[in-house]
Each structure stands twice: as structure tokens, then as C-alpha cells.
Amino acid sequence: MKRLLLLAFSIIALAACNKSGTNPIIGQWELSESDGGLAGNIKYAPGNGNIMGFDNGGTYTIFQSGSPVLKGTYKIARASPFLPDYWLYLTSPGINAGLSGDSVRITDNKLIFLTRLLCCDEPTIIYLRK
């Protein structure tokens, strides 16, 4: 029984180590949905042009209606080894670095900006991987 538990723990630990070395946010994400807050639930049509792009070099670009509107650098850090949540810090001219981060959850095809616990009128914003 001890060997079985040790084997199971080893497999889980190795899987966690392999995933921690990759950056799951890299790629392009298109705005899909805004849920909650004062506006309620809003669904955005595919191809709306509202995109967040993240590259390997730590640079991000935000597009609105297909045109770039903001560019800067990002840092991402895992919030917990047991949850799919991260802290995402965006910096650019006009955004102070390190003052606040966004709590995000990243799944295979979704980038979810989670509602802050202290604010009840802020929506959860969902982007889909392009």
C-alpha cells in the first residue's frame, strides 16, 4: 500500500513539474463574454477583433476592433500549485508596474479574468484561445 501511495504521489509530482515549466498564456485570446457586474451578461460574436496577445518574450498587445491600442510587458505567476489560477501583471506606459495584478484562470481554451473579492460590480471576463 505504501508503495502504491508513493508511486501515485511521484506521478502527480512529475506531472506538476512538467506543467510548471510552460507558460499557458502565450498566444492570442479573443474576447468572448463578460458575466456579472452592472452590465449583466454580455456575449461577444466570434471575430469581434477584441484580442489580447502574449508572446514568449514577456510582451503583450491588446487589440480593439482589430487595431492595436495598448502594448507593454507582462509577468505571470502561479497563485497556487493546486489550482489553475495565476496572477497576471501588465505594465505599459500609463499602467504602474507591480501595484496590482489580475487573478486569472487558464484552461485549455479559456483565459478568465476573475472577479476580485472586494468588488461586487466587476464582471468576470472570458477570452477564448484563437
mmCIF file of the C-alpha atoms, coordinates in Angstrom:
data_MODEL
# 
_entry.id   MODEL 
# 
loop_
_atom_site.group_PDB 
_atom_site.id 
_atom_site.type_symbol 
_atom_site.label_atom_id 
_atom_site.label_alt_id 
_atom_site.label_comp_id 
_atom_site.label_asym_id 
_atom_site.label_entity_id 
_atom_site.label_seq_id 
_atom_site.pdbx_PDB_ins_code 
_atom_site.Cartn_x 
_atom_site.Cartn_y 
_atom_site.Cartn_z 
_atom_site.occupancy 
_atom_site.B_iso_or_equiv 
_atom_site.pdbx_formal_charge 
_atom_site.auth_seq_id 
_atom_site.auth_comp_id 
_atom_site.auth_asym_id 
_atom_site.auth_atom_id 
_atom_site.pdbx_PDB_model_num 
ATOM 1   C CA . MET A 1 1   ? 0.000   0.000  0.000   1.00 0.00 ? 1   MET A CA 1 
ATOM 2   C CA . LYS A 1 2   ? 2.847   2.385  0.861   1.00 0.00 ? 2   LYS A CA 1 
ATOM 3   C CA . ARG A 1 3   ? 4.493   1.698  -2.484  1.00 0.00 ? 3   ARG A CA 1 
ATOM 4   C CA . LEU A 1 4   ? 1.241   2.410  -4.318  1.00 0.00 ? 4   LEU A CA 1 
ATOM 5   C CA . LEU A 1 5   ? 0.832   5.729  -2.490  1.00 0.00 ? 5   LEU A CA 1 
ATOM 6   C CA . LEU A 1 6   ? 4.465   6.633  -3.182  1.00 0.00 ? 6   LEU A CA 1 
ATOM 7   C CA . LEU A 1 7   ? 4.042   5.785  -6.871  1.00 0.00 ? 7   LEU A CA 1 
ATOM 8   C CA . ALA A 1 8   ? 0.834   7.849  -7.124  1.00 0.00 ? 8   ALA A CA 1 
ATOM 9   C CA . PHE A 1 9   ? 2.468   10.809 -5.368  1.00 0.00 ? 9   PHE A CA 1 
ATOM 10  C CA . SER A 1 10  ? 5.531   10.579 -7.651  1.00 0.00 ? 10  SER A CA 1 
ATOM 11  C CA . ILE A 1 11  ? 3.396   10.600 -10.795 1.00 0.00 ? 11  ILE A CA 1 
ATOM 12  C CA . ILE A 1 12  ? 1.424   13.626 -9.585  1.00 0.00 ? 12  ILE A CA 1 
ATOM 13  C CA . ALA A 1 13  ? 4.621   15.467 -8.640  1.00 0.00 ? 13  ALA A CA 1 
ATOM 14  C CA . LEU A 1 14  ? 6.213   14.797 -12.031 1.00 0.00 ? 14  LEU A CA 1 
ATOM 15  C CA . ALA A 1 15  ? 3.092   15.939 -13.867 1.00 0.00 ? 15  ALA A CA 1 
ATOM 16  C CA . ALA A 1 16  ? 3.034   19.146 -11.817 1.00 0.00 ? 16  ALA A CA 1 
ATOM 17  C CA . CYS A 1 17  ? 6.724   19.800 -12.544 1.00 0.00 ? 17  CYS A CA 1 
ATOM 18  C CA . ASN A 1 18  ? 6.267   19.378 -16.278 1.00 0.00 ? 18  ASN A CA 1 
ATOM 19  C CA . LYS A 1 19  ? 3.321   21.774 -16.411 1.00 0.00 ? 19  LYS A CA 1 
ATOM 20  C CA . SER A 1 20  ? 5.025   24.437 -14.292 1.00 0.00 ? 20  SER A CA 1 
ATOM 21  C CA . GLY A 1 21  ? 7.757   24.940 -16.916 1.00 0.00 ? 21  GLY A CA 1 
ATOM 22  C CA . THR A 1 22  ? 5.359   26.048 -19.643 1.00 0.00 ? 22  THR A CA 1 
ATOM 23  C CA . ASN A 1 23  ? 3.669   29.415 -19.958 1.00 0.00 ? 23  ASN A CA 1 
ATOM 24  C CA . PRO A 1 24  ? -0.011  28.727 -20.700 1.00 0.00 ? 24  PRO A CA 1 
ATOM 25  C CA . ILE A 1 25  ? -0.903  32.331 -21.544 1.00 0.00 ? 25  ILE A CA 1 
ATOM 26  C CA . ILE A 1 26  ? 1.224   32.535 -24.705 1.00 0.00 ? 26  ILE A CA 1 
ATOM 27  C CA . GLY A 1 27  ? -0.887  33.020 -27.809 1.00 0.00 ? 27  GLY A CA 1 
ATOM 28  C CA . GLN A 1 28  ? -3.867  35.090 -28.858 1.00 0.00 ? 28  GLN A CA 1 
ATOM 29  C CA . TRP A 1 29  ? -7.131  35.312 -26.939 1.00 0.00 ? 29  TRP A CA 1 
ATOM 30  C CA . GLU A 1 30  ? -10.371 36.820 -28.257 1.00 0.00 ? 30  GLU A CA 1 
ATOM 31  C CA . LEU A 1 31  ? -12.984 38.429 -26.004 1.00 0.00 ? 31  LEU A CA 1 
ATOM 32  C CA . SER A 1 32  ? -15.958 36.084 -25.704 1.00 0.00 ? 32  SER A CA 1 
ATOM 33  C CA . GLU A 1 33  ? -18.060 37.002 -22.678 1.00 0.00 ? 33  GLU A CA 1 
ATOM 34  C CA . SER A 1 34  ? -18.477 39.393 -19.779 1.00 0.00 ? 34  SER A CA 1 
ATOM 35  C CA . ASP A 1 35  ? -20.529 37.999 -16.913 1.00 0.00 ? 35  ASP A CA 1 
ATOM 36  C CA . GLY A 1 36  ? -21.738 39.915 -13.873 1.00 0.00 ? 36  GLY A CA 1 
ATOM 37  C CA . GLY A 1 37  ? -21.206 43.463 -12.767 1.00 0.00 ? 37  GLY A CA 1 
ATOM 38  C CA . LEU A 1 38  ? -23.566 46.289 -13.630 1.00 0.00 ? 38  LEU A CA 1 
ATOM 39  C CA . ALA A 1 39  ? -23.961 45.286 -17.295 1.00 0.00 ? 39  ALA A CA 1 
ATOM 40  C CA . GLY A 1 40  ? -25.036 41.704 -16.580 1.00 0.00 ? 40  GLY A CA 1 
ATOM 41  C CA . ASN A 1 41  ? -24.103 39.016 -19.105 1.00 0.00 ? 41  ASN A CA 1 
ATOM 42  C CA . ILE A 1 42  ? -22.741 40.095 -22.492 1.00 0.00 ? 42  ILE A CA 1 
ATOM 43  C CA . LYS A 1 43  ? -21.758 37.615 -25.223 1.00 0.00 ? 43  LYS A CA 1 
ATOM 44  C CA . TYR A 1 44  ? -19.410 38.810 -27.975 1.00 0.00 ? 44  TYR A CA 1 
ATOM 45  C CA . ALA A 1 45  ? -19.553 37.404 -31.507 1.00 0.00 ? 45  ALA A CA 1 
ATOM 46  C CA . PRO A 1 46  ? -16.547 35.455 -32.802 1.00 0.00 ? 46  PRO A CA 1 
ATOM 47  C CA . GLY A 1 47  ? -14.313 37.641 -34.951 1.00 0.00 ? 47  GLY A CA 1 
ATOM 48  C CA . ASN A 1 48  ? -15.069 40.795 -32.905 1.00 0.00 ? 48  ASN A CA 1 
ATOM 49  C CA . GLY A 1 49  ? -11.413 41.896 -33.087 1.00 0.00 ? 49  GLY A CA 1 
ATOM 50  C CA . ASN A 1 50  ? -11.007 42.419 -29.321 1.00 0.00 ? 50  ASN A CA 1 
ATOM 51  C CA . ILE A 1 51  ? -7.872  40.375 -28.746 1.00 0.00 ? 51  ILE A CA 1 
ATOM 52  C CA . MET A 1 52  ? -5.129  40.042 -26.156 1.00 0.00 ? 52  MET A CA 1 
ATOM 53  C CA . GLY A 1 53  ? -1.867  38.595 -27.470 1.00 0.00 ? 53  GLY A CA 1 
ATOM 54  C CA . PHE A 1 54  ? 1.007   37.330 -25.315 1.00 0.00 ? 54  PHE A CA 1 
ATOM 55  C CA . ASP A 1 55  ? 4.408   36.268 -26.668 1.00 0.00 ? 55  ASP A CA 1 
ATOM 56  C CA . ASN A 1 56  ? 7.340   34.231 -25.285 1.00 0.00 ? 56  ASN A CA 1 
ATOM 57  C CA . GLY A 1 57  ? 9.390   37.360 -24.626 1.00 0.00 ? 57  GLY A CA 1 
ATOM 58  C CA . GLY A 1 58  ? 7.035   38.772 -21.989 1.00 0.00 ? 58  GLY A CA 1 
ATOM 59  C CA . THR A 1 59  ? 5.297   41.277 -24.299 1.00 0.00 ? 59  THR A CA 1 
ATOM 60  C CA . TYR A 1 60  ? 1.551   41.686 -24.705 1.00 0.00 ? 60  TYR A CA 1 
ATOM 61  C CA . THR A 1 61  ? -0.613  43.617 -27.168 1.00 0.00 ? 61  THR A CA 1 
ATOM 62  C CA . ILE A 1 62  ? -4.299  44.493 -26.794 1.00 0.00 ? 62  ILE A CA 1 
ATOM 63  C CA . PHE A 1 63  ? -6.357  44.969 -29.945 1.00 0.00 ? 63  PHE A CA 1 
ATOM 64  C CA . GLN A 1 64  ? -9.801  46.582 -30.179 1.00 0.00 ? 64  GLN A CA 1 
ATOM 65  C CA . SER A 1 65  ? -11.745 46.058 -33.380 1.00 0.00 ? 65  SER A CA 1 
ATOM 66  C CA . GLY A 1 66  ? -8.571  44.596 -34.877 1.00 0.00 ? 66  GLY A CA 1 
ATOM 67  C CA . SER A 1 67  ? -6.338  47.636 -34.194 1.00 0.00 ? 67  SER A CA 1 
ATOM 68  C CA . PRO A 1 68  ? -3.579  47.656 -31.545 1.00 0.00 ? 68  PRO A CA 1 
ATOM 69  C CA . VAL A 1 69  ? -4.445  50.027 -28.686 1.00 0.00 ? 69  VAL A CA 1 
ATOM 70  C CA . LEU A 1 70  ? -2.028  49.048 -25.904 1.00 0.00 ? 70  LEU A CA 1 
ATOM 71  C CA . LYS A 1 71  ? 1.327   47.310 -25.764 1.00 0.00 ? 71  LYS A CA 1 
ATOM 72  C CA . GLY A 1 72  ? 3.565   46.509 -22.836 1.00 0.00 ? 72  GLY A CA 1 
ATOM 73  C CA . THR A 1 73  ? 5.151   43.760 -20.796 1.00 0.00 ? 73  THR A CA 1 
ATOM 74  C CA . TYR A 1 74  ? 3.619   41.112 -18.596 1.00 0.00 ? 74  TYR A CA 1 
ATOM 75  C CA . LYS A 1 75  ? 4.593   38.808 -15.785 1.00 0.00 ? 75  LYS A CA 1 
ATOM 76  C CA . ILE A 1 76  ? 2.622   35.767 -14.777 1.00 0.00 ? 76  ILE A CA 1 
ATOM 77  C CA . ALA A 1 77  ? 2.952   33.759 -11.564 1.00 0.00 ? 77  ALA A CA 1 
ATOM 78  C CA . ARG A 1 78  ? 1.071   30.728 -10.343 1.00 0.00 ? 78  ARG A CA 1 
ATOM 79  C CA . ALA A 1 79  ? -1.246  31.587 -7.458  1.00 0.00 ? 79  ALA A CA 1 
ATOM 80  C CA . SER A 1 80  ? -1.155  28.040 -6.074  1.00 0.00 ? 80  SER A CA 1 
ATOM 81  C CA . PRO A 1 81  ? 0.347   24.733 -7.187  1.00 0.00 ? 81  PRO A CA 1 
ATOM 82  C CA . PHE A 1 82  ? -3.050  23.109 -6.660  1.00 0.00 ? 82  PHE A CA 1 
ATOM 83  C CA . LEU A 1 83  ? -5.285  25.497 -8.635  1.00 0.00 ? 83  LEU A CA 1 
ATOM 84  C CA . PRO A 1 84  ? -5.356  26.591 -12.291 1.00 0.00 ? 84  PRO A CA 1 
ATOM 85  C CA . ASP A 1 85  ? -5.148  30.239 -11.136 1.00 0.00 ? 85  ASP A CA 1 
ATOM 86  C CA . TYR A 1 86  ? -2.386  32.760 -11.817 1.00 0.00 ? 86  TYR A CA 1 
ATOM 87  C CA . TRP A 1 87  ? -1.527  36.361 -11.002 1.00 0.00 ? 87  TRP A CA 1 
ATOM 88  C CA . LEU A 1 88  ? -1.097  38.392 -14.183 1.00 0.00 ? 88  LEU A CA 1 
ATOM 89  C CA . TYR A 1 89  ? 0.747   41.719 -14.010 1.00 0.00 ? 89  TYR A CA 1 
ATOM 90  C CA . LEU A 1 90  ? 0.527   44.018 -17.050 1.00 0.00 ? 90  LEU A CA 1 
ATOM 91  C CA . THR A 1 91  ? 2.753   47.056 -17.446 1.00 0.00 ? 91  THR A CA 1 
ATOM 92  C CA . SER A 1 92  ? 2.829   49.695 -20.166 1.00 0.00 ? 92  SER A CA 1 
ATOM 93  C CA . PRO A 1 93  ? 3.108   53.461 -20.415 1.00 0.00 ? 93  PRO A CA 1 
ATOM 94  C CA . GLY A 1 94  ? 0.297   54.678 -18.190 1.00 0.00 ? 94  GLY A CA 1 
ATOM 95  C CA . ILE A 1 95  ? -0.003  51.490 -16.108 1.00 0.00 ? 95  ILE A CA 1 
ATOM 96  C CA . ASN A 1 96  ? 2.080   51.404 -12.928 1.00 0.00 ? 96  ASN A CA 1 
ATOM 97  C CA . ALA A 1 97  ? 4.080   48.200 -12.665 1.00 0.00 ? 97  ALA A CA 1 
ATOM 98  C CA . GLY A 1 98  ? 3.532   45.927 -9.719  1.00 0.00 ? 98  GLY A CA 1 
ATOM 99  C CA . LEU A 1 99  ? 0.762   47.871 -7.982  1.00 0.00 ? 99  LEU A CA 1 
ATOM 100 C CA . SER A 1 100 ? -1.926  45.326 -8.692  1.00 0.00 ? 100 SER A CA 1 
ATOM 101 C CA . GLY A 1 101 ? -2.349  42.117 -10.575 1.00 0.00 ? 101 GLY A CA 1 
ATOM 102 C CA . ASP A 1 102 ? -5.328  40.362 -12.029 1.00 0.00 ? 102 ASP A CA 1 
ATOM 103 C CA . SER A 1 103 ? -6.331  36.932 -10.875 1.00 0.00 ? 103 SER A CA 1 
ATOM 104 C CA . VAL A 1 104 ? -6.784  34.776 -13.968 1.00 0.00 ? 104 VAL A CA 1 
ATOM 105 C CA . ARG A 1 105 ? -7.688  31.159 -14.590 1.00 0.00 ? 105 ARG A CA 1 
ATOM 106 C CA . ILE A 1 106 ? -6.306  29.481 -17.689 1.00 0.00 ? 106 ILE A CA 1 
ATOM 107 C CA . THR A 1 107 ? -7.781  26.291 -19.108 1.00 0.00 ? 107 THR A CA 1 
ATOM 108 C CA . ASP A 1 108 ? -7.098  24.661 -22.485 1.00 0.00 ? 108 ASP A CA 1 
ATOM 109 C CA . ASN A 1 109 ? -9.021  27.259 -24.452 1.00 0.00 ? 109 ASN A CA 1 
ATOM 110 C CA . LYS A 1 110 ? -10.175 29.900 -21.925 1.00 0.00 ? 110 LYS A CA 1 
ATOM 111 C CA . LEU A 1 111 ? -8.488  32.855 -20.256 1.00 0.00 ? 111 LEU A CA 1 
ATOM 112 C CA . ILE A 1 112 ? -10.782 34.005 -17.450 1.00 0.00 ? 112 ILE A CA 1 
ATOM 113 C CA . PHE A 1 113 ? -10.224 37.276 -15.589 1.00 0.00 ? 113 PHE A CA 1 
ATOM 114 C CA . LEU A 1 114 ? -11.761 36.511 -12.202 1.00 0.00 ? 114 LEU A CA 1 
ATOM 115 C CA . THR A 1 115 ? -13.803 38.940 -10.118 1.00 0.00 ? 115 THR A CA 1 
ATOM 116 C CA . ARG A 1 116 ? -11.930 40.499 -7.233  1.00 0.00 ? 116 ARG A CA 1 
ATOM 117 C CA . LEU A 1 117 ? -13.362 39.513 -3.878  1.00 0.00 ? 117 LEU A CA 1 
ATOM 118 C CA . LEU A 1 118 ? -13.562 43.092 -2.636  1.00 0.00 ? 118 LEU A CA 1 
ATOM 119 C CA . CYS A 1 119 ? -15.614 44.345 -5.556  1.00 0.00 ? 119 CYS A CA 1 
ATOM 120 C CA . CYS A 1 120 ? -19.125 43.219 -6.349  1.00 0.00 ? 120 CYS A CA 1 
ATOM 121 C CA . ASP A 1 121 ? -19.709 45.261 -9.530  1.00 0.00 ? 121 ASP A CA 1 
ATOM 122 C CA . GLU A 1 122 ? -16.809 43.896 -11.522 1.00 0.00 ? 122 GLU A CA 1 
ATOM 123 C CA . PRO A 1 123 ? -17.545 41.268 -14.169 1.00 0.00 ? 123 PRO A CA 1 
ATOM 124 C CA . THR A 1 124 ? -15.767 38.014 -14.865 1.00 0.00 ? 124 THR A CA 1 
ATOM 125 C CA . ILE A 1 125 ? -14.290 38.414 -18.366 1.00 0.00 ? 125 ILE A CA 1 
ATOM 126 C CA . ILE A 1 126 ? -13.718 35.391 -20.594 1.00 0.00 ? 126 ILE A CA 1 
ATOM 127 C CA . TYR A 1 127 ? -11.402 35.197 -23.610 1.00 0.00 ? 127 TYR A CA 1 
ATOM 128 C CA . LEU A 1 128 ? -11.162 32.200 -25.943 1.00 0.00 ? 128 LEU A CA 1 
ATOM 129 C CA . ARG A 1 129 ? -7.892  30.960 -27.422 1.00 0.00 ? 129 ARG A CA 1 
ATOM 130 C CA . LYS A 1 130 ? -7.672  31.733 -31.148 1.00 0.00 ? 130 LYS A CA 1 
# 
